[in-house]
Amino acid sequence: MVEDNPDVLRLNKKWLEDAGYDTVSAETLNEARRVLECQSPDVVILDIMLPDGDGLKFMSELKTLCEAPVLLCSGKNEDKDVLRGLETGGDDYITKPYNVDILVARVGVMCRKEQSNREKTRAALAAKTPEREIVRGPLKLDIISGRAYMNGEDTGLTPKEFALLFALIMNEMREVSAKELYEEVWRLPSNDDPRTIKKHISNIRGKLSIDENTSLAITTEYGNGYRFEWRKI
């Protein structure tokens, strides 16, 4: 939850945790950036008016930092404000002051929807291969659970990262454009902005500890796309 009012933050955190949710908070956009570098939340609750920037202008960057749906909070309650928030990329919008029970209920709806989307993604991946597992050297993808393992250790890939890695492996040794990857994994028309794919590829490389000394590689073909390679060494 990104909220600059400490009293509101404390109250919402208590109610969410009483409802069974683990919460991580930030009071500024800079704090939010630091949190999202190491956390993969299921839902982001984002205040629009923050001391170091506009939450709506942060939305495009936020979408490259995490995959979570976004519940926008704002004292701006005119129809045009709500529409702008949703058109900017918000998945829901709640106006201040709000009933905390309603906030918690909306978070619950978003979590259930996100879980359903993840299950649909896993089912879609499973339909593309008869194999339950895909193994490339030290890397194993469990298609049913949507988890990737390196040398037997869970890499902690998010659902989108897993789907992206799966797409690269299914096109092994072939250059795949960022546009093609985005439309395959996100199932949305590409906006020709490569930052989302670039960030997710970087995350995958980091979590798989891929470097020049490993048998695996995700190479960047500048101007063309990305290529997954497995070298037996």
N, C-alpha and C positions, 0 to 999 in steps of 0.2 A: 504494500500500500504506500503510495506516494502522496503525502499530505503535510503541509507546512504548519498546520495548527496542532501543537502538541496535545492539547486537551481532546480534540476530535480524534487524533491518532490513537491516543491512549484508550479512549472509550471504544472505538471501533475494534481495536486490537483485542480488547477484553471480550467483546461480544463474539467476535469471530473465533477466538480460541475456546470460548465456552461452547461454541457450536461444533468444536472438533477440528478446526482448521489451524495448521501451523502458519504463523504470519511472520513476514519480514517487512520492516518499514524503512522509509526514507523520507526526509523532510525537504529535499531539494532534488533537482534533476541530476546534478552531479553525483549525489549520493545514490540515486537510482541507477545510474550508469555503473558505479562500482559494484553495487549489489548484483546487477544482472550479468556481470562478468563471471560470477561464480555461482549463481542461482538460476534454476529453471522453474519458475513459478507456474502453477496451473491457471491462475487468474491474476491480472494486474488491475488494481484499483487506482486510478490516476486522477488527481486533482488537476484542474486546467490552469488555474492561476497560481503560479509558484514563484518564489522570490528570485530565482535565477533563470526564469524563462516561461514560455507559453507551452502548456502541456500538449496542445493541438499541434504546434510546430514540432514537438518532440516525437509525435506519433510515427513518422516515417523512419526515424532512427530507431525507435523502440521496436519496430517490426523486424529490424535486422538483428536486434539483440536477443529477442526471445520469440517463442511461438504462441505465447498465451493470449487468450482473448482479453480485451480491455474494457473495463467498466469505468466510464468517465464520470467524474463528480464535479459539479460546478454550481455556483450561486447564480449563474446566467440561466434563466428559466424560460426565455422566450422561444417560440417554435423555431425561429431562425438559428438560435444558438444550438438547440438540440440537433437540428438537421445538419448543421456544420460539423458538429462533433461526430455524428454517425457517418457522414460523407468523408470525413478525414481518416476514418478507419476504426472508430470506436465500435464495439460490439453491443454496448448498451450505454445508457446515459441516465444518471439520477441527479436531481437538483437539490440543492441545499436550501433550507434545512430538510433532512429526511429522517424517516423512522428507521432506527438501526435494525429492527426486525426485517424491514423491507430490504435493506442493504444485504443482510445475511441471506435472505431468501433468494435474492438475485444472484449472489455468488454461488449458491447451491445449484441454481438452474444452469449457470455457465459451466460449472464443474461437471455436471451430468452430461451436458451437451458435448463438452470437450472429451470426456471419456467415451461417449458414443462415437465421436469422430475418430478417435484413436483405434477403436475396435474395427471400424469400417476400413481404416487404412491398413491394419494388419490383415483383414480378410482380403483386401484387394491385392496385397503383396503375395499372400498365400495362393491366390488364384493364378498368379503369373508363373509359378514353378511347382512341380510335383514334389520337390524336395522339402523336407522339414528343416534341414540345415544346409547352409552353404559354407564350405570351408576353403579358405585360401591361405595356405601356410599356417601362421600362428593365429589367423583371424577366423572366427566362426560366427555366422549369423544364424540365430534361432528365429525362424520365420514366424512361428506360432506366438512366441512371447514378445517378439519385437525387440530382442536384446542382442547386442554384439559383444563378443568376448575376444580378448587378445591374451594368448597364452593362458586361457582358462579364467581370466579376470574380467568381470563385467566392466565395460568401458563407460557405462552411464550415458549412452547416446540418447538424445531426446527422440520422440517419434519422427519428427521431420528429418533429423540427422540420420536416423536409421533408414528411412525411406530413400533419402538422397544417396546414401552409401549403397543401398540395394540397387538403385537405378544405375549407378556407375558400374557395379559389378555385372549387372545384366548386359551392359554394353562394354564389357571388358576389352581393353586395348583399342577401343574406338573413341575418337574425340566426340564429346557431347556438349553442345552449346549450353550456356547459362539459361537461355530462353527455353530450350527444350527441357532442361532439368526442372526449371521452375514450373512449367506447365504440367510436367509429369508428376511432380511431388505435391505441389500446392493445388493442382487441378483447377487453376485459374488462368485467365489470359495474362501473359507476361506484360509488364509495363516497361520492359527494356532497361530496367535498373538492375545492374548485376550485383549490387551491394549485398542483397539478402543471400544469394547463392555464395558469394565470396566469403561472407561471415560464417555461414554454415560449413563450408569446406574447411575453413581455418579451424573451426571447432572440432571437426572430425579428425583432422590431422593431429591436433593437440591431444585429444582423448585416446587416439590409437597410438600416440607417441611415434608417429611416422617421421623418419628423417632419412638422410642419404645412406645410413647404415642398415636400414631394415629392408626386408624382402618385399614389402608393400610400398606402393607409391600412388599418390594422386597428383598427377602432373597438370600444370596449367598451360594450356595452349593459347597463348595470347592472341586475341582476336577470333579464336575458334571455340574454345571451351575447356573441358576437363577430361582427363583420361585416367582410369584405374588400371594399375599394372601390378602383377605379381611375378616376381623374379625368384626362381629357385636358387638360393645361394647356400 
